[in-house]
Every structure is written in C-alpha cells, then in structure tokens.
Amino acid sequence: MAQRKKSSPRSRSQPSGTSPVLVFLLILMGAAFCFSSYLEFGDKEVPASAVNSFIDKDADLEIHFIDVGQGDCSLIKWEGAAVLIDCGERDYADTVLKYLKKQDVEKLDIIIATHPHSDHIGAMGDVISEIGAERVIAPKVAADMTPTTKTYERFLTALKDRALKLTAAKPGTVYELTGRTAASTEKQPPKLEILAPLADYDDLNDYSVVVRLTYGNTSYLFTGDAEVRAEKDILNSGADVSADVLKAGHHGSSTSTSEKFLEAVSPEICVIQCGEGNSYGHPHAEILERLESRGIKYYRNDSSGTVTVYSDGEEIFVTAEKGGDGGKSSDKTEKSSKKTKKTKEDDE
C-alpha cells in the first residue's frame, strides 16, 4: 500500500463552525481514499483506471492470445515489431487478419508454425499471402511424418508465392526483436529462444516448436501441442523453462503440462487456448486441478475470449475480453510480478 503523509495537528483539529455531519462525510471520504489506494497498490485485483494507465504509459510489450476457437494463435508486439505464433483453423483467417489490422500490424517479422496441424496452421497460408513475413519458422519433421493435407499444401504454396523459405526450428537459436520506434533504442529488446523440438517423434504434437520469450525480468513460454515426451526431453536438455506466463500445451489436454514440467516452469499465469463446447473436453479437469493446486491463475479463450498480456519488463497485467458469463470484463485483471506471488482467484 502506498505511504501517505501524516496529517499535522492543525489539519486534524475541527475548524470552528464545522458541522458534525460534514466531519463525518470527510472521514468517509478519507476512508474511501485509503481503500482505493489498497486496491491500486495491493496484490489482488487492480482497478481499470490503473490498468489503462499502465497500458498507455508503461507497457511496451503486448502478447495477444487471440480467440480462434479450438486452435492456437498468439501475437507478440514490441515497439513496432510483431511475431505471430500459429493461426488457428482456416475458418478463422478473417478473424486473424482483421485482428492484425486492428493492431496496426502491416508486416510480421517472424511467423512460427509450431507444427503442421490444421488448428495451428489452417489460416497461416492466408496470413502469409495477405501480410507476409521476414522469416517463417517451423519444425523439421521426419519424411514419413510430413503431412500431405490441403492445409499444408496451401501453407507451402503461400510461402512459394512470397518467395519465402522455411527456417528450421533449431534449439538454442535466439531471435532478438528489432523495434522500429525511437523508444526501442533505449531498452534491451525482447528475445525469443527456440527450446524444441529436440528429437524425432511418432506424434506431430511432440514436434511442436517450443519458444521462450524473455523481456527484462519477465518471461513467457509458448508450447504448441508438445506432450509429455517432448516436455521430458526439454527438461533433460537443461534448458531454462521458467516463465511468468505459460501457454498451456495442447489446449489444456491431460497429455501435456505434466507435474514435473509445470513445477519447472512455475508460472503465475496460464493461458489455455480452447474452443467453447469442443468435442475433446479441453481443458481437462486434471489440468485445471493441477493449476489450482499450485495457485496458478488461469484464463481460457472459451470463457474469457481473447486474453492480452501487457508488460514493461518488470510488471505484468492481464486483461480478458469477456468474463465467464460472456459479458465484457473490466474486473478480470491481475497485477503480477516476479517479486510477489499472487493469491489464486477462480477464473470461472
């Protein structure tokens, strides 16, 4: 709570002629001010005014977990630079393109196709054709695992038409975002490190490109659909997977986000990208219980809509498009910091 200056003896004395009713009202106003200060500087929820102020004046990193139903799509923005991780099914191509336009994204610096399943790259051909990118990163998949679907062919055709070549995801490779504003020259830029895939697998999900984003004292982990075997390989590699914000693996399926992996990541916030009423039952109850038992705040696209993370490299604010009842949400905000662990509050 913010400190306040102590009142002088004169300010505490009652002025001559002041009515008891006025004095009572002044006391109530003072109490209200103290309470609002607690809300603003405390560890729980933060008023919309404080969130808006932080977003407008302090936050320069934005991560948008775009609601594309039962699919993944994340947009990272920093000082004019933009990275897109996955795109959802092709039915959501217009949704993604309109969202990018609304965010003033005219060209992408990097596109990451975590793995060639349609709920991750379905709309990617359209995005590449319409907007383009400086670099497109994808996993190098074994020949017998390379898909022959129309979705994948459309993706490759878009690359060819744009004269782009795929960059194979190589663990240990670090990409530094290049800002395009004057302010970006004053701060160390965010960095994206490729952590996986680390081996050949018999499941395309395990080929998922896993990326860790670091900015200042904050970190974020994007896991695609990587399952338990891939998670074990990442942990055995000795890579740093700790993160303040985790994008849950495989839409919150029990095949991902294992106990050991979650313990190593130790996030404060988790985002689950899943569609309302999906036939897979995502997110699975086991995963929600796992998050809740560790006091991890979680957001779901199916109930929260698009979820956006804002940071200045020190603090993190999260906003959700809507609440669990489908209404607009201004109270679904959380202030987070690596220095302070927060109290879990149900997202539902």
C-alpha positions as CSV (number, residue, x, y, z in Angstrom):
1,M,0.0,0.0,0.0
2,A,1.3,3.4,-0.9
3,Q,2.5,5.5,2.1
4,R,0.7,8.7,2.9
5,K,1.9,11.8,4.7
6,K,0.8,12.2,8.3
7,S,-1.6,15.0,9.0
8,S,-0.4,18.0,11.0
9,P,-2.1,18.8,14.4
10,R,-3.8,21.7,12.7
11,S,-5.3,19.7,9.9
12,R,-6.6,17.2,12.4
13,S,-8.4,19.8,14.5
14,Q,-12.0,20.6,13.7
15,P,-12.5,24.1,12.2
16,S,-14.7,26.5,14.0
17,G,-18.3,26.2,12.8
18,T,-17.9,22.9,11.0
19,S,-20.9,20.7,11.5
20,P,-20.6,17.1,12.8
21,V,-22.3,15.9,9.6
22,L,-19.5,17.5,7.4
23,V,-16.8,16.0,9.7
24,F,-18.4,12.6,9.3
25,L,-18.5,12.9,5.5
26,L,-14.8,13.9,5.4
27,I,-14.0,10.8,7.5
28,L,-15.9,8.7,5.0
29,M,-14.0,10.3,2.1
30,G,-10.7,9.6,3.7
31,A,-11.5,6.0,4.4
32,A,-12.6,5.6,0.7
33,F,-9.3,7.1,-0.4
34,C,-7.3,4.7,1.7
35,F,-9.4,1.7,0.4
36,S,-8.9,2.8,-3.2
37,S,-5.2,3.0,-2.6
38,Y,-5.2,-0.5,-1.4
39,L,-6.9,-1.7,-4.5
40,E,-4.5,0.1,-6.7
41,F,-1.3,-1.0,-4.9
42,G,-2.3,-4.2,-3.4
43,D,-1.6,-7.8,-4.6
44,K,-5.1,-8.7,-5.7
45,E,-7.3,-7.1,-8.4
46,V,-6.5,-3.7,-9.9
47,P,-9.0,-1.1,-10.9
48,A,-9.5,-0.5,-14.6
49,S,-8.1,3.0,-14.4
50,A,-4.8,1.7,-13.1
51,V,-4.7,-1.0,-15.8
52,N,-5.4,1.6,-18.5
53,S,-2.7,3.9,-17.2
54,F,-0.1,1.1,-17.2
55,I,-1.1,0.1,-20.7
56,D,-1.0,3.6,-22.1
57,K,2.1,4.9,-20.3
58,D,4.4,1.9,-19.3
59,A,3.7,-1.3,-21.2
60,D,5.6,-1.7,-24.4
61,L,5.3,-5.5,-24.7
62,E,2.0,-7.0,-25.7
63,I,1.0,-10.6,-26.1
64,H,-2.4,-11.3,-27.5
65,F,-3.8,-14.8,-27.1
66,I,-6.3,-14.5,-29.9
67,D,-9.6,-16.4,-29.6
68,V,-9.7,-18.7,-32.6
69,G,-11.9,-21.3,-31.1
70,Q,-10.3,-24.8,-30.8
71,G,-6.9,-23.6,-32.0
72,D,-3.8,-21.6,-31.2
73,C,-2.9,-18.1,-32.2
74,S,-0.6,-15.7,-30.3
75,L,0.6,-12.3,-31.4
76,I,3.6,-10.7,-29.8
77,K,4.1,-6.9,-30.3
78,W,7.0,-4.7,-29.2
79,E,7.8,-1.2,-30.4
80,G,6.6,-1.9,-34.0
81,A,8.0,-5.5,-34.2
82,A,5.5,-8.3,-34.5
83,V,5.6,-12.1,-34.1
84,L,2.8,-14.5,-34.8
85,I,2.7,-18.0,-33.3
86,D,0.2,-20.2,-35.1
87,C,-3.1,-19.1,-36.8
88,G,-5.9,-21.4,-35.9
89,E,-8.2,-23.2,-38.5
90,R,-8.7,-21.6,-41.9
91,D,-12.3,-20.7,-40.9
92,Y,-10.6,-18.1,-38.6
93,A,-8.5,-16.5,-41.3
94,D,-10.7,-13.4,-41.5
95,T,-10.7,-13.2,-37.7
96,V,-6.9,-13.2,-37.5
97,L,-6.4,-10.8,-40.5
98,K,-8.9,-8.3,-39.0
99,Y,-7.2,-8.6,-35.6
100,L,-3.8,-7.9,-37.1
101,K,-5.2,-4.9,-39.0
102,K,-6.8,-3.6,-35.8
103,Q,-3.4,-3.9,-34.1
104,D,-1.7,-1.9,-36.9
105,V,0.4,-4.9,-38.0
106,E,1.3,-4.3,-41.6
107,K,4.0,-6.9,-41.8
108,L,5.2,-9.7,-39.5
109,D,8.9,-10.0,-38.5
110,I,8.5,-13.7,-37.6
111,I,5.8,-16.3,-38.1
112,I,6.2,-19.5,-36.1
113,A,4.2,-22.6,-37.2
114,T,4.6,-24.8,-34.1
115,H,3.6,-27.9,-36.1
116,P,1.5,-28.7,-39.2
117,H,-1.9,-29.5,-37.7
118,S,-4.8,-27.5,-39.2
119,D,-5.8,-26.0,-35.8
120,H,-2.4,-24.3,-35.8
121,I,-1.6,-23.5,-39.4
122,G,-5.0,-23.6,-41.1
123,A,-5.2,-19.8,-41.6
124,M,-1.4,-19.4,-42.0
125,G,-1.4,-19.6,-45.8
126,D,-3.9,-16.7,-45.9
127,V,-1.9,-14.6,-43.4
128,I,1.3,-15.2,-45.4
129,S,-0.4,-14.3,-48.6
130,E,-2.0,-11.2,-47.3
131,I,0.6,-9.8,-44.9
132,G,3.9,-11.7,-45.4
133,A,6.8,-12.1,-43.0
134,E,10.6,-11.7,-42.8
135,R,11.0,-15.2,-41.5
136,V,8.8,-18.3,-41.1
137,I,10.0,-20.9,-38.6
138,A,8.7,-24.4,-38.5
139,P,9.9,-27.8,-37.1
140,K,11.9,-30.1,-39.4
141,V,9.6,-33.1,-39.4
142,A,10.7,-36.7,-40.4
143,A,9.8,-37.5,-44.0
144,D,7.2,-40.1,-43.1
145,M,5.6,-37.6,-40.7
146,T,5.3,-34.8,-43.3
147,P,1.6,-34.2,-43.9
148,T,0.0,-34.3,-47.4
149,T,-3.1,-32.3,-46.4
150,K,-4.5,-29.5,-48.5
151,T,-3.9,-27.2,-45.5
152,Y,-0.2,-28.0,-45.5
153,E,0.0,-27.6,-49.3
154,R,-1.8,-24.2,-49.1
155,F,0.8,-23.2,-46.5
156,L,3.7,-24.2,-48.8
157,T,2.1,-22.5,-51.8
158,A,1.8,-19.2,-49.9
159,L,5.5,-19.4,-48.9
160,K,6.5,-20.1,-52.6
161,D,4.3,-17.2,-53.8
162,R,6.0,-14.9,-51.4
163,A,9.5,-16.3,-52.2
164,L,9.9,-17.4,-48.6
165,K,11.8,-20.4,-47.4
166,L,11.1,-22.2,-44.2
167,T,13.6,-21.8,-41.4
168,A,14.0,-25.0,-39.4
169,A,13.5,-24.6,-35.7
170,K,16.9,-25.2,-34.1
171,P,17.0,-25.5,-30.3
172,G,19.4,-22.9,-28.8
173,T,18.7,-20.3,-31.5
174,V,17.9,-16.9,-30.2
175,Y,16.0,-14.2,-32.2
176,E,16.1,-10.6,-31.0
177,L,13.1,-8.4,-31.8
178,T,14.1,-5.3,-33.7
179,G,12.0,-2.3,-32.7
180,R,11.0,0.4,-35.1
181,T,10.5,3.3,-32.7
182,A,12.9,5.7,-31.0
183,A,11.9,4.3,-27.6
184,S,13.1,0.9,-28.7
185,T,16.7,2.1,-28.8
186,E,16.6,2.9,-25.1
187,K,15.8,-0.7,-23.8
188,Q,17.1,-4.2,-24.3
189,P,14.8,-5.8,-26.8
190,P,12.8,-9.0,-26.1
191,K,14.4,-12.3,-27.1
192,L,12.9,-15.4,-28.4
193,E,14.8,-18.7,-27.8
194,I,13.9,-22.0,-29.5
195,L,13.8,-24.8,-27.0
196,A,12.3,-27.7,-29.0
197,P,11.8,-30.0,-30.9
198,L,14.8,-32.0,-29.8
199,A,14.3,-35.4,-31.4
200,D,12.3,-37.4,-33.9
201,Y,8.9,-38.4,-32.7
202,D,6.0,-40.6,-33.7
203,D,3.4,-37.9,-32.9
204,L,3.3,-34.5,-34.7
205,N,2.3,-32.8,-31.4
206,D,5.7,-33.6,-30.0
207,Y,7.4,-31.9,-32.9
208,S,5.9,-28.6,-31.7
209,V,8.3,-25.6,-31.7
210,V,8.5,-24.5,-28.1
211,V,9.6,-20.9,-27.6
212,R,10.6,-18.9,-24.5
213,L,10.3,-15.2,-24.7
214,T,12.2,-13.0,-22.2
215,Y,11.9,-9.3,-21.7
216,G,13.5,-7.5,-18.8
217,N,12.7,-9.5,-15.7
218,T,9.7,-11.2,-17.2
219,S,9.4,-14.4,-19.3
220,Y,6.8,-16.3,-21.3
221,L,6.6,-19.9,-22.6
222,F,4.8,-21.0,-25.7
223,T,4.5,-24.8,-26.0
224,G,2.2,-25.5,-29.0
225,D,0.9,-29.0,-28.6
226,A,4.0,-30.5,-27.1
227,E,3.1,-33.5,-24.9
228,V,4.8,-35.3,-22.0
229,R,7.6,-37.0,-24.0
230,A,8.6,-33.7,-25.6
231,E,8.4,-32.0,-22.2
232,K,10.7,-34.6,-20.7
233,D,13.2,-34.0,-23.5
234,I,13.2,-30.3,-22.8
235,L,13.7,-30.8,-19.1
236,N,16.5,-33.3,-19.8
237,S,18.2,-30.7,-22.1
238,G,18.8,-28.4,-19.1
239,A,17.0,-25.5,-20.9
240,D,15.6,-22.8,-18.7
241,V,11.8,-23.1,-18.9
242,S,10.9,-20.9,-16.1
243,A,8.2,-18.4,-17.0
244,D,5.8,-15.9,-15.5
245,V,3.2,-16.8,-18.2
246,L,2.6,-20.2,-19.7
247,K,0.6,-21.0,-22.8
248,A,-0.7,-24.5,-21.7
249,G,0.3,-27.3,-24.0
250,H,-2.3,-29.0,-26.3
251,H,-5.3,-26.8,-25.4
252,G,-5.2,-27.9,-21.8
253,S,-5.2,-31.6,-22.6
254,S,-4.1,-34.1,-19.9
255,T,-1.4,-35.3,-22.4
256,S,0.6,-32.1,-21.7
257,T,1.5,-29.8,-18.9
258,S,2.8,-32.6,-16.7
259,E,3.5,-32.2,-13.0
260,K,7.3,-32.1,-13.4
261,F,7.1,-29.7,-16.4
262,L,4.7,-27.3,-14.6
263,E,6.9,-27.4,-11.5
264,A,9.9,-26.4,-13.6
265,V,8.1,-23.6,-15.4
266,S,6.5,-22.4,-12.2
267,P,4.2,-19.8,-13.8
268,E,2.0,-17.3,-12.1
269,I,-0.4,-17.1,-15.0
270,C,-1.5,-19.8,-17.5
271,V,-3.5,-19.2,-20.7
272,I,-5.5,-22.1,-22.2
273,Q,-6.4,-21.7,-25.9
274,C,-9.5,-23.9,-26.4
275,G,-12.9,-23.5,-28.1
276,E,-16.3,-23.4,-26.4
277,G,-18.0,-26.8,-26.2
278,N,-15.2,-28.5,-28.1
279,S,-15.5,-32.3,-28.6
280,Y,-12.2,-33.1,-26.9
281,G,-13.3,-31.9,-23.4
282,H,-10.4,-29.4,-23.3
283,P,-9.3,-28.2,-20.9
284,H,-9.3,-31.4,-19.0
285,A,-10.3,-31.3,-15.3
286,E,-7.0,-32.9,-14.3
287,I,-5.1,-29.9,-15.7
288,L,-7.3,-27.3,-14.1
289,E,-7.0,-29.1,-10.7
290,R,-3.2,-29.1,-11.3
291,L,-3.1,-25.4,-11.9
292,E,-5.5,-24.6,-9.0
293,S,-3.5,-26.7,-6.5
294,R,-0.4,-24.6,-7.3
295,G,-2.3,-21.3,-7.0
296,I,-1.8,-20.5,-10.7
297,K,-4.3,-18.0,-12.2
298,Y,-5.6,-19.3,-15.5
299,Y,-7.5,-17.8,-18.4
300,R,-9.4,-19.7,-21.1
301,N,-10.3,-18.5,-24.5
302,D,-13.6,-20.3,-24.4
303,S,-14.8,-18.4,-21.3
304,S,-12.6,-15.3,-21.4
305,G,-12.4,-14.6,-25.1
306,T,-9.1,-13.0,-26.3
307,V,-6.6,-12.7,-23.5
308,T,-3.9,-10.0,-23.6
309,V,-0.8,-9.7,-21.5
310,Y,0.9,-6.3,-21.1
311,S,4.4,-5.7,-19.6
312,D,7.1,-3.2,-19.2
313,G,9.7,-5.8,-18.5
314,E,9.0,-5.7,-14.7
315,E,5.3,-6.0,-14.1
316,I,2.6,-7.9,-15.9
317,F,-1.0,-7.0,-16.4
318,V,-3.6,-9.4,-17.9
319,T,-6.9,-8.4,-19.4
320,A,-9.7,-10.6,-20.8
321,E,-12.2,-9.7,-23.5
322,K,-15.1,-11.2,-21.5
323,G,-16.0,-12.9,-18.3
324,G,-17.2,-16.5,-17.8
325,D,-20.8,-15.3,-18.3
326,G,-19.9,-14.0,-21.8
327,G,-20.1,-10.3,-20.7
328,K,-17.4,-7.7,-21.1
329,S,-15.0,-7.9,-18.2
330,S,-13.2,-5.0,-16.6
331,D,-12.5,-6.8,-13.3
332,K,-10.8,-9.8,-14.9
333,T,-7.4,-8.1,-14.5
334,E,-4.4,-9.2,-12.5
335,K,-1.3,-7.5,-11.5
336,S,1.7,-9.8,-11.4
337,S,5.4,-9.6,-10.6
338,K,8.3,-12.0,-10.3
339,K,8.9,-10.4,-6.9
340,T,5.4,-11.2,-5.5
341,K,3.3,-14.3,-5.6
342,K,-0.4,-13.7,-6.0
343,T,-3.4,-15.2,-4.4
344,K,-5.4,-17.6,-6.8
345,E,-8.8,-16.5,-7.7
346,D,-11.2,-18.6,-9.8
347,D,-11.5,-17.5,-13.4
348,E,-14.9,-19.1,-13.7
